[in-house]
């Protein structure tokens, strides 16, 4: 499901797979994980070495320039983050105007995700994530769906350009 959302960016764009763990969503994505490549994790990741290309906390991607990323896939990572709005602000900073943000998370209404995995800090619903994205601002909902009804939801957002970027985009198009 997430691959359908980020697929158009894979051929000539920069696509991040945040919290990639032991398996990236696609070989062309750039995996970002708190564990260095090759390091095993705990629990379910005990036998899965990290395949990260970048070792970083997903809410602190200072090594990436503003507006440098075409798409971000955050699969099963937001429920692990201490400060979700901080991460959303960082993702907004690095996404290009009209860039895609895809979030997949267990749906707390139907799945007791926190007791299943103690590394889950938050029990989330699609509506609670949309509220946090709305609080951060600068995104438009592109899609809301159930990946696994009664267990996992998918949200897809487009990063809206700010006024200064609209002017830059217009002059860049006029030159092209």
Secondary structure, DSSP 8 states (H G I E B T S, - for coil): -HHHHHGGGTTTS-EEEET-TT--SSTTSEEEESS-TT---SGGGTT-----SEES-TT--TTS-TT-EEEEEEES-GGG-S-HHHHHHHHHHHEEEEEEEEEEEE-TTT--HHHH-TT------HHHHHHHHHHH-SEEEEEEEEEETTTEEEEEEEE---HHHHHHHHHHHHH-
